[in-house]
Amino acid sequence: MTPSIDEADAALAQRIESLERRARRDRILALGALALMLATAQAPAPGGGPAVVRGADSASAAIAVGGLVVRDAAGATRLDLGIDERGEAAVDEYDSHRILRQTAFLTSGAPSLRQFDATAKMRDSLELAADGSPKLHLYSPTEKVRMALFIGDKGLPEIDVNASNANTMAYLSADDDGPYLVMRDANQGIRVYAGRYSTGAWGLDVRNAANTTLFGKP
């Protein structure tokens, strides 16, 4: 059964909350690791090499001017915290197979969080645009945007639901006077319009492929 708009909104809200919790957790882990390094770091190696701390299981952490790198007992990098090639702060997290699973970074001072599946494909992203407006994107296994939640050019909250080719199939937005929903076919023709019209009236308009109204109310 197709979920209702309220259920879809609730699912998106839960997804955003989960991403925010993970971002807070990762900041805490990164700061904790950095504090541990500063508290227990050995003297730098001769020649200015990084200070390294090793555990009983051969896991290690190395701190240098550029940042902090934590490796597991197999020598695989699991956490890389520092300044990236763009000169921006970044945190990269890897799984035991050395695949990047999550990254958080700044772009021109604006934060971004991206998460990847076990094949290194990006599956979601949460970020702030340069103007401070938030954006959430959910991706298919081929990294096509399937759903987007964002603040549009008019300052309105917008939700796009996309086909596998990234064409918008359903669009939901709202202003202070009310919401409206637009649904399109595979050729991008409008087939359903529901909500508040530009005239201020409320209604439902169902059309065929030739853009002829089959049902309209009012």
N, CA and C atoms as a LAMMPS dump frame, in Angstrom:
ITEM: TIMESTEP
0
ITEM: NUMBER OF ATOMS
654
ITEM: BOX BOUNDS ff ff ff
-5.0000000000000000e+02 5.0000000000000000e+02
-5.0000000000000000e+02 5.0000000000000000e+02
-5.0000000000000000e+02 5.0000000000000000e+02
ITEM: ATOMS id mol type element x y z
1 1 1 N 0.847 -1.197 0
2 1 2 C 0 0 0
3 1 3 C 0.875 1.237 0
4 2 1 N 0.554 2.172 -0.836
5 2 2 C 1.349 3.405 -0.927
6 2 3 C 1.185 4.225 0.335
7 3 1 N 2.269 4.675 0.96
8 3 2 C 2.154 5.465 2.191
9 3 3 C 1.51 6.807 1.92
10 4 1 N 0.816 7.32 2.942
11 4 2 C 0.195 8.639 2.828
12 4 3 C 1.255 9.72 2.901
13 5 1 N 0.845 10.95 2.563
14 5 2 C 1.775 12.089 2.633
15 5 3 C 2.27 12.276 4.061
16 6 1 N 1.349 12.099 5.059
17 6 2 C 1.751 12.246 6.46
18 6 3 C 2.79 11.197 6.838
19 7 1 N 2.594 9.944 6.358
20 7 2 C 3.556 8.895 6.663
21 7 3 C 4.892 9.164 6.006
22 8 1 N 4.865 9.683 4.757
23 8 2 C 6.11 10.021 4.069
24 8 3 C 6.841 11.14 4.789
25 9 1 N 6.076 12.159 5.242
26 9 2 C 6.696 13.266 5.986
27 9 3 C 7.315 12.754 7.28
28 10 1 N 6.615 11.84 7.967
29 10 2 C 7.134 11.302 9.222
30 10 3 C 8.404 10.497 8.973
31 11 1 N 8.416 9.72 7.877
32 11 2 C 9.607 8.939 7.552
33 11 3 C 10.79 9.843 7.248
34 12 1 N 10.548 10.936 6.524
35 12 2 C 11.626 11.881 6.224
36 12 3 C 12.142 12.54 7.498
37 13 1 N 11.205 12.901 8.391
38 13 2 C 11.61 13.533 9.646
39 13 3 C 12.479 12.587 10.462
40 14 1 N 12.109 11.283 10.496
41 14 2 C 12.917 10.299 11.212
42 14 3 C 14.278 10.144 10.576
43 15 1 N 14.338 10.183 9.234
44 15 2 C 15.612 10.047 8.522
45 15 3 C 16.531 11.214 8.853
46 16 1 N 15.979 12.44 8.843
47 16 2 C 16.782 13.625 9.158
48 16 3 C 17.294 13.557 10.59
49 17 1 N 16.408 13.15 11.529
50 17 2 C 16.813 13.038 12.932
51 17 3 C 17.926 12.021 13.093
52 18 1 N 17.828 10.88 12.354
53 18 2 C 18.871 9.861 12.426
54 18 3 C 20.2 10.4 11.918
55 19 1 N 20.173 11.135 10.804
56 19 2 C 21.402 11.717 10.263
57 19 3 C 22.014 12.711 11.235
58 20 1 N 21.163 13.522 11.869
59 20 2 C 21.678 14.506 12.82
60 20 3 C 22.308 13.807 14.017
61 21 1 N 21.678 12.695 14.496
62 21 2 C 22.261 11.961 15.631
63 21 3 C 23.616 11.39 15.258
64 22 1 N 23.727 10.856 14.043
65 22 2 C 25.004 10.292 13.606
66 22 3 C 26.062 11.372 13.488
67 23 1 N 25.671 12.547 12.997
68 23 2 C 26.638 13.638 12.876
69 23 3 C 27.147 14.064 14.247
70 24 1 N 26.227 14.158 15.232
71 24 2 C 26.65 14.519 16.589
72 24 3 C 27.553 13.448 17.181
73 25 1 N 27.186 12.161 16.952
74 25 2 C 28.003 11.069 17.461
75 25 3 C 29.403 11.112 16.867
76 26 1 N 29.486 11.371 15.566
77 26 2 C 30.793 11.38 14.908
78 26 3 C 31.658 12.532 15.403
79 27 1 N 31.039 13.677 15.652
80 27 2 C 31.818 14.801 16.202
81 27 3 C 32.38 14.437 17.572
82 28 1 N 31.543 13.78 18.389
83 28 2 C 31.996 13.392 19.732
84 28 3 C 33.134 12.384 19.644
85 29 1 N 32.995 11.381 18.758
86 29 2 C 34.049 10.378 18.596
87 29 3 C 35.344 11.016 18.114
88 30 1 N 35.228 11.925 17.152
89 30 2 C 36.425 12.563 16.609
90 30 3 C 37.117 13.413 17.665
91 31 1 N 36.343 14.161 18.431
92 31 2 C 36.933 14.998 19.475
93 31 3 C 37.531 14.137 20.583
94 32 1 N 36.846 13.012 20.901
95 32 2 C 37.386 12.116 21.921
96 32 3 C 38.708 11.507 21.489
97 33 1 N 38.771 11.096 20.214
98 33 2 C 40.017 10.528 19.703
99 33 3 C 41.135 11.56 19.717
100 34 1 N 40.807 12.777 19.358
101 34 2 C 41.814 13.834 19.368
102 34 3 C 42.296 14.116 20.784
103 35 1 N 41.352 14.129 21.747
104 35 2 C 41.741 14.377 23.134
105 35 3 C 42.652 13.264 23.647
106 36 1 N 42.313 12.016 23.273
107 36 2 C 43.158 10.896 23.677
108 36 3 C 44.556 11.011 23.099
109 37 1 N 44.631 11.404 21.85
110 37 2 C 45.942 11.554 21.216
111 37 3 C 46.776 12.623 21.918
112 38 1 N 46.126 13.738 22.207
113 38 2 C 46.865 14.821 22.857
114 38 3 C 47.324 14.409 24.25
115 39 1 N 46.534 13.545 24.902
116 39 2 C 46.886 13.136 26.265
117 39 3 C 47.955 12.061 26.296
118 40 1 N 48.014 11.209 25.257
119 40 2 C 48.904 10.045 25.323
120 40 3 C 49.937 9.986 24.217
121 41 1 N 49.978 10.995 23.352
122 41 2 C 50.88 10.94 22.19
123 41 3 C 52.336 10.823 22.616
124 42 1 N 53.057 9.996 21.884
125 42 2 C 54.483 9.874 22.104
126 42 3 C 55.194 11.022 21.404
127 43 1 N 56.438 11.174 21.705
128 43 2 C 57.207 12.241 21.074
129 43 3 C 57.299 11.986 19.573
130 44 1 N 57.281 13.034 18.762
131 44 2 C 57.397 12.848 17.323
132 44 3 C 58.684 12.128 16.959
133 45 1 N 58.601 11.351 15.871
134 45 2 C 59.791 10.651 15.398
135 45 3 C 60.808 11.638 14.887
136 46 1 N 62.083 11.256 14.909
137 46 2 C 63.113 12.141 14.377
138 46 3 C 62.782 12.531 12.937
139 47 1 N 63.06 13.779 12.618
140 47 2 C 62.765 14.256 11.277
141 47 3 C 61.384 14.872 11.143
142 48 1 N 60.663 15.013 12.262
143 48 2 C 59.375 15.685 12.212
144 48 3 C 58.213 14.799 11.821
145 49 1 N 58.345 13.445 11.929
146 49 2 C 57.255 12.541 11.599
147 49 3 C 56.125 12.659 12.603
148 50 1 N 54.982 11.993 12.308
149 50 2 C 53.829 12.098 13.203
150 50 3 C 54.057 11.362 14.514
151 51 1 N 53.412 11.84 15.575
152 51 2 C 53.415 11.137 16.848
153 51 3 C 52.434 9.98 16.744
154 52 1 N 52.856 8.779 17.203
155 52 2 C 52.042 7.57 17.03
156 52 3 C 51.805 6.918 18.379
157 53 1 N 50.546 6.498 18.601
158 53 2 C 50.183 5.716 19.771
159 53 3 C 49.692 4.365 19.285
160 54 1 N 50.211 3.252 19.877
161 54 2 C 49.798 1.92 19.466
162 54 3 C 49.166 1.184 20.638
163 55 1 N 48.08 0.454 20.333
164 55 2 C 47.409 -0.334 21.342
165 55 3 C 47.98 -1.734 21.425
166 56 1 N 47.528 -2.502 22.416
167 56 2 C 48.009 -3.865 22.592
168 56 3 C 47.646 -4.751 21.402
169 57 1 N 46.562 -4.381 20.67
170 57 2 C 46.146 -5.181 19.516
171 57 3 C 46.75 -4.679 18.214
172 58 1 N 47.739 -3.78 18.3
173 58 2 C 48.444 -3.197 17.154
174 58 3 C 47.657 -2.1 16.438
175 59 1 N 46.448 -1.772 16.939
176 59 2 C 45.761 -0.604 16.398
177 59 3 C 46.579 0.627 16.729
178 60 1 N 46.474 1.657 15.902
179 60 2 C 47.313 2.827 16.125
180 60 3 C 46.577 4.105 15.77
181 61 1 N 47.095 5.19 16.279
182 61 2 C 46.61 6.524 15.948
183 61 3 C 47.831 7.416 15.76
184 62 1 N 47.799 8.208 14.712
185 62 2 C 48.923 9.093 14.415
186 62 3 C 48.423 10.514 14.273
187 63 1 N 49.116 11.442 14.908
188 63 2 C 48.73 12.838 14.822
189 63 3 C 49.902 13.627 14.25
190 64 1 N 49.575 14.487 13.301
191 64 2 C 50.575 15.353 12.672
192 64 3 C 49.937 16.719 12.471
193 65 1 N 50.678 17.616 11.844
194 65 2 C 50.167 18.975 11.625
195 65 3 C 48.874 18.944 10.825
196 66 1 N 48.763 18 9.861
197 66 2 C 47.593 17.954 8.994
198 66 3 C 46.367 17.337 9.597
199 67 1 N 46.496 16.571 10.705
200 67 2 C 45.328 15.972 11.311
201 67 3 C 45.629 14.687 12.052
202 68 1 N 44.587 13.875 12.204
203 68 2 C 44.643 12.644 12.991
204 68 3 C 44.197 11.476 12.121
205 69 1 N 44.935 10.355 12.151
206 69 2 C 44.581 9.143 11.423
207 69 3 C 44.562 7.984 12.421
208 70 1 N 43.445 7.243 12.457
209 70 2 C 43.304 6.087 13.337
210 70 3 C 43.208 4.845 12.458
211 71 1 N 44.047 3.837 12.75
212 71 2 C 44.074 2.588 11.991
213 71 3 C 43.748 1.42 12.896
214 72 1 N 43.127 0.375 12.321
215 72 2 C 42.825 -0.813 13.1
216 72 3 C 44.037 -1.738 13.157
217 73 1 N 43.849 -2.918 13.777
218 73 2 C 44.977 -3.833 13.97
219 73 3 C 45.541 -4.348 12.658
220 74 1 N 44.716 -4.313 11.583
221 74 2 C 45.188 -4.768 10.268
222 74 3 C 45.892 -3.666 9.498
223 75 1 N 45.965 -2.482 10.083
224 75 2 C 46.635 -1.371 9.432
225 75 3 C 45.748 -0.552 8.52
226 76 1 N 44.444 -0.884 8.473
227 76 2 C 43.516 -0.152 7.614
228 76 3 C 43.076 1.145 8.287
229 77 1 N 43.054 2.236 7.54
230 77 2 C 42.58 3.51 8.07
231 77 3 C 41.088 3.431 8.336
232 78 1 N 40.66 3.771 9.563
233 78 2 C 39.252 3.75 9.921
234 78 3 C 38.7 5.145 10.156
235 79 1 N 39.572 6.065 10.546
236 79 2 C 39.156 7.445 10.793
237 79 3 C 40.263 8.378 10.349
238 80 1 N 39.886 9.367 9.554
239 80 2 C 40.845 10.372 9.075
240 80 3 C 40.244 11.735 9.349
241 81 1 N 40.841 12.454 10.272
242 81 2 C 40.339 13.75 10.712
243 81 3 C 41.405 14.798 10.462
244 82 1 N 41.055 15.837 9.711
245 82 2 C 42.059 16.866 9.462
246 82 3 C 41.617 17.879 8.433
247 83 1 N 42.586 18.444 7.746
248 83 2 C 42.354 19.445 6.704
249 83 3 C 42.547 18.776 5.353
250 84 1 N 41.534 18.876 4.479
251 84 2 C 41.625 18.195 3.192
252 84 3 C 42.384 19.037 2.179
253 85 1 N 42.423 18.545 0.927
254 85 2 C 43.198 19.214 -0.106
255 85 3 C 42.65 20.586 -0.472
256 86 1 N 41.396 20.869 -0.056
257 86 2 C 40.81 22.182 -0.326
258 86 3 C 41.081 23.175 0.798
259 87 1 N 41.747 22.684 1.84
260 87 2 C 42.005 23.541 2.987
261 87 3 C 40.826 23.634 3.936
262 88 1 N 39.869 22.689 3.829
263 88 2 C 38.683 22.684 4.663
264 88 3 C 38.755 21.523 5.664
265 89 1 N 38.109 21.702 6.82
266 89 2 C 38.047 20.64 7.824
267 89 3 C 37.194 19.491 7.298
268 90 1 N 37.646 18.248 7.558
269 90 2 C 36.931 17.07 7.061
270 90 3 C 37.15 15.895 7.995
271 91 1 N 36.134 15.017 8.096
272 91 2 C 36.218 13.773 8.848
273 91 3 C 35.748 12.645 7.932
274 92 1 N 36.603 11.664 7.68
275 92 2 C 36.26 10.511 6.847
276 92 3 C 36.272 9.254 7.709
277 93 1 N 35.239 8.416 7.56
278 93 2 C 35.146 7.169 8.318
279 93 3 C 35.07 5.99 7.34
280 94 1 N 35.861 4.945 7.618
281 94 2 C 35.965 3.782 6.733
282 94 3 C 35.55 2.526 7.486
283 95 1 N 35.047 1.535 6.736
284 95 2 C 34.739 0.256 7.365
285 95 3 C 35.982 -0.633 7.374
286 96 1 N 35.829 -1.872 7.867
287 96 2 C 36.98 -2.76 7.991
288 96 3 C 37.527 -3.205 6.638
289 97 1 N 36.747 -2.966 5.561
290 97 2 C 37.201 -3.304 4.209
291 97 3 C 37.845 -2.102 3.505
292 98 1 N 38.102 -1.052 4.272
293 98 2 C 38.76 0.159 3.781
294 98 3 C 37.899 0.929 2.783
295 99 1 N 36.582 0.811 2.918
296 99 2 C 35.634 1.531 2.062
297 99 3 C 35.09 2.726 2.832
298 100 1 N 35.108 3.892 2.202
299 100 2 C 34.581 5.1 2.832
300 100 3 C 33.082 4.947 3.028
301 101 1 N 32.601 5.086 4.274
302 101 2 C 31.184 4.919 4.569
303 101 3 C 30.519 6.223 4.978
304 102 1 N 31.285 7.155 5.492
305 102 2 C 30.694 8.435 5.893
306 102 3 C 31.759 9.52 5.873
307 103 1 N 31.369 10.691 5.403
308 103 2 C 32.278 11.828 5.418
309 103 3 C 31.507 13.077 5.817
310 104 1 N 32.142 13.891 6.616
311 104 2 C 31.588 15.18 7.019
312 104 3 C 32.656 16.227 6.75
313 105 1 N 32.27 17.307 6.112
314 105 2 C 33.27 18.301 5.731
315 105 3 C 32.612 19.665 5.563
316 106 1 N 33.452 20.666 5.404
317 106 2 C 32.992 22.031 5.165
318 106 3 C 33.315 22.427 3.729
319 107 1 N 32.416 23.177 3.127
320 107 2 C 32.648 23.78 1.816
321 107 3 C 32.31 25.26 1.925
322 108 1 N 33.343 26.092 1.826
323 108 2 C 33.154 27.536 2.006
324 108 3 C 32.455 27.839 3.325
325 109 1 N 32.778 27.053 4.342
326 109 2 C 32.221 27.278 5.67
327 109 3 C 30.883 26.611 5.907
328 110 1 N 30.274 26.007 4.885
329 110 2 C 28.979 25.344 5.033
330 110 3 C 29.187 23.845 5.23
331 111 1 N 28.512 23.225 6.208
332 111 2 C 28.748 21.811 6.515
333 111 3 C 27.973 20.866 5.598
334 112 1 N 28.559 19.687 5.358
335 112 2 C 27.93 18.634 4.576
336 112 3 C 28.212 17.285 5.237
337 113 1 N 27.23 16.39 5.141
338 113 2 C 27.373 15.018 5.631
339 113 3 C 26.923 14.081 4.522
340 114 1 N 27.757 13.098 4.178
341 114 2 C 27.417 12.132 3.131
342 114 3 C 27.667 10.73 3.645
343 115 1 N 26.754 9.807 3.282
344 115 2 C 26.87 8.424 3.712
345 115 3 C 26.866 7.512 2.49
346 116 1 N 27.65 6.42 2.574
347 116 2 C 27.877 5.521 1.449
348 116 3 C 27.548 4.086 1.848
349 117 1 N 27.137 3.283 0.856
350 117 2 C 26.868 1.882 1.14
351 117 3 C 28.149 1.052 1.049
352 118 1 N 28.005 -0.267 1.16
353 118 2 C 29.183 -1.143 1.197
354 118 3 C 29.914 -1.218 -0.133
355 119 1 N 29.305 -0.677 -1.206
356 119 2 C 29.977 -0.631 -2.51
357 119 3 C 30.517 0.759 -2.804
358 120 1 N 30.546 1.619 -1.787
359 120 2 C 31.082 2.981 -1.889
360 120 3 C 30.186 3.903 -2.707
361 121 1 N 28.897 3.555 -2.876
362 121 2 C 27.953 4.427 -3.566
363 121 3 C 27.284 5.348 -2.549
364 122 1 N 27.187 6.636 -2.885
365 122 2 C 26.546 7.582 -1.983
366 122 3 C 25.041 7.317 -1.956
367 123 1 N 24.46 7.201 -0.742
368 123 2 C 23.05 6.895 -0.608
369 123 3 C 22.253 8.032 0.016
370 124 1 N 22.894 8.913 0.742
371 124 2 C 22.185 10.095 1.241
372 124 3 C 23.182 11.202 1.537
373 125 1 N 22.673 12.413 1.537
374 125 2 C 23.506 13.573 1.861
375 125 3 C 22.649 14.604 2.573
376 126 1 N 23.244 15.252 3.532
377 126 2 C 22.597 16.317 4.298
378 126 3 C 23.556 17.487 4.327
379 127 1 N 23.093 18.653 3.924
380 127 2 C 24.015 19.782 3.843
381 127 3 C 23.273 21.103 3.978
382 128 1 N 24.057 22.13 4.199
383 128 2 C 23.552 23.503 4.175
384 128 3 C 24.114 24.196 2.945
385 129 1 N 23.246 24.878 2.215
386 129 2 C 23.692 25.637 1.057
387 129 3 C 24.411 26.905 1.525
388 130 1 N 24.995 27.626 0.574
389 130 2 C 25.742 28.835 0.92
390 130 3 C 24.859 29.862 1.626
391 131 1 N 23.543 29.859 1.305
392 131 2 C 22.636 30.811 1.943
393 131 3 C 22.08 30.302 3.267
394 132 1 N 22.539 29.116 3.704
395 132 2 C 22.113 28.572 4.985
396 132 3 C 20.897 27.666 4.927
397 133 1 N 20.318 27.454 3.755
398 133 2 C 19.138 26.603 3.652
399 133 3 C 19.55 25.132 3.619
400 134 1 N 18.789 24.254 4.294
401 134 2 C 19.154 22.839 4.374
402 134 3 C 18.687 22.057 3.149
403 135 1 N 19.415 20.951 2.867
404 135 2 C 19.062 20.06 1.764
405 135 3 C 19.316 18.625 2.197
406 136 1 N 18.335 17.756 1.935
407 136 2 C 18.492 16.329 2.165
408 136 3 C 18.214 15.607 0.858
409 137 1 N 19.148 14.739 0.428
410 137 2 C 18.971 13.953 -0.787
411 137 3 C 19.123 12.473 -0.456
412 138 1 N 18.227 11.653 -1.018
413 138 2 C 18.319 10.209 -0.921
414 138 3 C 18.602 9.667 -2.315
415 139 1 N 19.557 8.727 -2.419
416 139 2 C 20.028 8.259 -3.724
417 139 3 C 19.731 6.776 -3.923
418 140 1 N 19.621 6.393 -5.192
419 140 2 C 19.48 4.988 -5.569
420 140 3 C 20.858 4.322 -5.538
421 141 1 N 20.921 2.985 -5.701
422 141 2 C 22.235 2.314 -5.751
423 141 3 C 23.117 2.784 -6.897
424 142 1 N 22.519 3.444 -7.908
425 142 2 C 23.312 3.993 -9.011
426 142 3 C 23.598 5.477 -8.808
427 143 1 N 23.352 5.972 -7.581
428 143 2 C 23.626 7.357 -7.188
429 143 3 C 22.765 8.378 -7.938
430 144 1 N 21.549 7.981 -8.312
431 144 2 C 20.573 8.916 -8.85
432 144 3 C 19.719 9.439 -7.7
433 145 1 N 19.408 10.732 -7.708
434 145 2 C 18.578 11.304 -6.651
435 145 3 C 17.156 10.773 -6.787
436 146 1 N 16.668 10.07 -5.758
437 146 2 C 15.302 9.548 -5.79
438 146 3 C 14.35 10.397 -4.974
439 147 1 N 14.869 11.094 -3.972
440 147 2 C 14.033 12.007 -3.191
441 147 3 C 14.882 13.161 -2.7
442 148 1 N 14.316 14.359 -2.749
443 148 2 C 15.022 15.553 -2.28
444 148 3 C 14.082 16.368 -1.397
445 149 1 N 14.591 16.804 -0.28
446 149 2 C 13.861 17.674 0.638
447 149 3 C 14.706 18.921 0.836
448 150 1 N 14.156 20.093 0.522
449 150 2 C 14.985 21.292 0.556
450 150 3 C 14.11 22.541 0.617
451 151 1 N 14.769 23.674 0.808
452 151 2 C 14.114 24.975 0.745
453 151 3 C 14.412 25.548 -0.639
454 152 1 N 13.365 25.829 -1.414
455 152 2 C 13.533 26.27 -2.787
456 152 3 C 13.874 27.739 -2.923
457 153 1 N 13.967 28.191 -4.182
458 153 2 C 14.345 29.569 -4.484
459 153 3 C 13.372 30.582 -3.904
460 154 1 N 12.113 30.178 -3.734
461 154 2 C 11.105 31.083 -3.191
462 154 3 C 11.008 31.01 -1.676
463 155 1 N 11.921 30.269 -1.068
464 155 2 C 11.908 30.135 0.38
465 155 3 C 10.876 29.154 0.892
466 156 1 N 10.327 28.3 0.006
467 156 2 C 9.297 27.352 0.386
468 156 3 C 9.908 25.966 0.583
469 157 1 N 9.387 25.204 1.551
470 157 2 C 9.845 23.816 1.698
471 157 3 C 9.338 22.996 0.516
472 158 1 N 10.192 22.152 -0.05
473 158 2 C 9.827 21.384 -1.229
474 158 3 C 10.301 19.941 -1.083
475 159 1 N 9.5 19.012 -1.614
476 159 2 C 9.864 17.606 -1.665
477 159 3 C 9.713 17.136 -3.102
478 160 1 N 10.769 16.586 -3.665
479 160 2 C 10.739 15.982 -4.999
480 160 3 C 10.891 14.48 -4.857
481 161 1 N 10.024 13.734 -5.529
482 161 2 C 10.147 12.286 -5.616
483 161 3 C 10.443 11.949 -7.072
484 162 1 N 11.57 11.292 -7.319
485 162 2 C 12.069 11.129 -8.68
486 162 3 C 12.022 9.678 -9.157
487 163 1 N 11.947 9.529 -10.492
488 163 2 C 12.055 8.229 -11.126
489 163 3 C 13.524 7.809 -11.164
490 164 1 N 13.785 6.604 -11.675
491 164 2 C 15.153 6.104 -11.708
492 164 3 C 16.055 6.926 -12.62
493 165 1 N 15.463 7.699 -13.564
494 165 2 C 16.254 8.572 -14.441
495 165 3 C 16.383 9.98 -13.866
496 166 1 N 15.951 10.159 -12.611
497 166 2 C 16.04 11.425 -11.875
498 166 3 C 14.996 12.445 -12.309
499 167 1 N 14.051 12.094 -13.188
500 167 2 C 12.956 12.999 -13.523
501 167 3 C 11.999 13.106 -12.335
502 168 1 N 11.516 14.316 -12.06
503 168 2 C 10.572 14.522 -10.967
504 168 3 C 9.222 13.921 -11.333
505 169 1 N 8.726 13.013 -10.488
506 169 2 C 7.431 12.385 -10.707
507 169 3 C 6.361 12.939 -9.772
508 170 1 N 6.765 13.393 -8.615
509 170 2 C 5.83 13.993 -7.668
510 170 3 C 6.539 15.136 -6.957
511 171 1 N 5.771 16.198 -6.702
512 171 2 C 6.346 17.408 -6.117
513 171 3 C 5.369 17.949 -5.092
514 172 1 N 5.851 18.196 -3.895
515 172 2 C 5.019 18.716 -2.815
516 172 3 C 5.661 19.97 -2.253
517 173 1 N 4.867 21.017 -2.131
518 173 2 C 5.378 22.26 -1.569
519 173 3 C 4.265 22.94 -0.788
520 174 1 N 4.615 24 -0.084
521 174 2 C 3.617 24.712 0.721
522 174 3 C 4.106 26.116 1.027
523 175 1 N 3.159 27.035 1.158
524 175 2 C 3.454 28.352 1.704
525 175 3 C 2.511 28.584 2.875
526 176 1 N 2.446 29.805 3.383
527 176 2 C 1.623 30.064 4.559
528 176 3 C 0.135 29.897 4.285
529 177 1 N -0.265 29.924 2.999
530 177 2 C -1.684 29.795 2.65
531 177 3 C -2.109 28.359 2.391
532 178 1 N -1.145 27.449 2.261
533 178 2 C -1.529 26.066 2.058
534 178 3 C -0.568 25.306 1.164
535 179 1 N -0.675 23.959 1.157
536 179 2 C 0.201 23.11 0.358
537 179 3 C -0.397 22.791 -1.009
538 180 1 N 0.438 22.262 -1.877
539 180 2 C -0.06 21.734 -3.142
540 180 3 C 0.838 20.578 -3.594
541 181 1 N 0.216 19.65 -4.326
542 181 2 C 0.881 18.439 -4.798
543 181 3 C 0.732 18.352 -6.312
544 182 1 N 1.847 18.086 -7.006
545 182 2 C 1.84 17.908 -8.461
546 182 3 C 2.42 16.533 -8.765
547 183 1 N 1.721 15.761 -9.604
548 183 2 C 2.2 14.439 -9.998
549 183 3 C 2.312 14.388 -11.521
550 184 1 N 3.403 13.817 -12.036
551 184 2 C 3.686 13.807 -13.466
552 184 3 C 3.807 12.369 -13.986
553 185 1 N 3.63 12.22 -15.308
554 185 2 C 3.842 10.916 -15.928
555 185 3 C 5.279 10.81 -16.423
556 186 1 N 5.589 9.694 -17.107
557 186 2 C 6.959 9.448 -17.557
558 186 3 C 7.449 10.487 -18.554
559 187 1 N 6.524 11.187 -19.22
560 187 2 C 6.893 12.229 -20.186
561 187 3 C 6.892 13.614 -19.557
562 188 1 N 6.771 13.648 -18.221
563 188 2 C 6.788 14.885 -17.45
564 188 3 C 5.523 15.727 -17.617
565 189 1 N 4.485 15.136 -18.203
566 189 2 C 3.202 15.83 -18.269
567 189 3 C 2.504 15.806 -16.926
568 190 1 N 1.857 16.904 -16.534
569 190 2 C 1.144 16.969 -15.269
570 190 3 C -0.138 16.143 -15.368
571 191 1 N -0.307 15.164 -14.48
572 191 2 C -1.489 14.3 -14.493
573 191 3 C -2.408 14.566 -13.306
574 192 1 N -1.828 15.03 -12.201
575 192 2 C -2.633 15.333 -11.016
576 192 3 C -2.115 16.616 -10.381
577 193 1 N -3.06 17.49 -10.041
578 193 2 C -2.728 18.688 -9.259
579 193 3 C -3.739 18.747 -8.129
580 194 1 N -3.259 18.859 -6.902
581 194 2 C -4.151 18.917 -5.747
582 194 3 C -3.63 19.943 -4.759
583 195 1 N -4.562 20.727 -4.189
584 195 2 C -4.162 21.706 -3.192
585 195 3 C -4.678 23.088 -3.5
586 196 1 N -3.892 24.073 -3.147
587 196 2 C -4.293 25.464 -3.309
588 196 3 C -3.795 25.999 -4.645
589 197 1 N -4.732 26.55 -5.443
590 197 2 C -4.375 27.143 -6.726
591 197 3 C -3.847 28.557 -6.527
592 198 1 N -3.22 29.094 -7.596
593 198 2 C -2.693 30.464 -7.529
594 198 3 C -3.806 31.482 -7.333
595 199 1 N -5.051 31.118 -7.686
596 199 2 C -6.199 32.011 -7.484
597 199 3 C -6.65 32.077 -6.04
598 200 1 N -6.137 31.156 -5.219
599 200 2 C -6.551 31.078 -3.823
600 200 3 C -7.55 29.987 -3.554
601 201 1 N -8.153 29.425 -4.625
602 201 2 C -9.126 28.346 -4.462
603 201 3 C -8.415 27.031 -4.175
604 202 1 N -9.141 26.095 -3.554
605 202 2 C -8.635 24.754 -3.29
606 202 3 C -9.323 23.767 -4.217
607 203 1 N -8.577 22.783 -4.705
608 203 2 C -9.219 21.845 -5.601
609 203 3 C -8.337 20.68 -5.992
610 204 1 N -8.882 19.865 -6.92
611 204 2 C -8.213 18.687 -7.452
612 204 3 C -8.42 18.666 -8.96
613 205 1 N -7.352 18.459 -9.702
614 205 2 C -7.412 18.431 -11.161
615 205 3 C -6.698 17.174 -11.643
616 206 1 N -7.424 16.287 -12.329
617 206 2 C -6.863 15.05 -12.867
618 206 3 C -6.905 15.133 -14.388
619 207 1 N -5.773 14.892 -15.059
620 207 2 C -5.671 15.069 -16.512
621 207 3 C -5.187 13.792 -17.187
622 208 1 N -5.483 13.694 -18.483
623 208 2 C -4.95 12.583 -19.268
624 208 3 C -3.643 12.991 -19.928
625 209 1 N -3.081 12.092 -20.764
626 209 2 C -1.798 12.364 -21.373
627 209 3 C -1.854 13.544 -22.336
628 210 1 N -3.042 13.867 -22.849
629 210 2 C -3.201 14.996 -23.768
630 210 3 C -3.425 16.306 -23.021
631 211 1 N -3.293 16.261 -21.681
632 211 2 C -3.45 17.43 -20.818
633 211 3 C -4.897 17.918 -20.774
634 212 1 N -5.844 17.025 -21.035
635 212 2 C -7.273 17.339 -20.939
636 212 3 C -7.755 16.951 -19.551
637 213 1 N -8.484 17.852 -18.886
638 213 2 C -8.967 17.577 -17.549
639 213 3 C -10.075 16.517 -17.579
640 214 1 N -9.818 15.431 -16.829
641 214 2 C -10.808 14.354 -16.712
642 214 3 C -11.709 14.557 -15.516
643 215 1 N -11.144 15.153 -14.497
644 215 2 C -11.94 15.447 -13.289
645 215 3 C -11.389 16.716 -12.672
646 216 1 N -12.267 17.623 -12.342
647 216 2 C -11.838 18.867 -11.704
648 216 3 C -12.805 19.268 -10.606
649 217 1 N -12.275 19.667 -9.496
650 217 2 C -13.097 20.1 -8.382
651 217 3 C -12.351 21.154 -7.6
652 218 1 N -12.781 22.405 -7.519
653 218 2 C -14.044 22.873 -8.132
654 218 3 C -13.878 23.081 -9.628
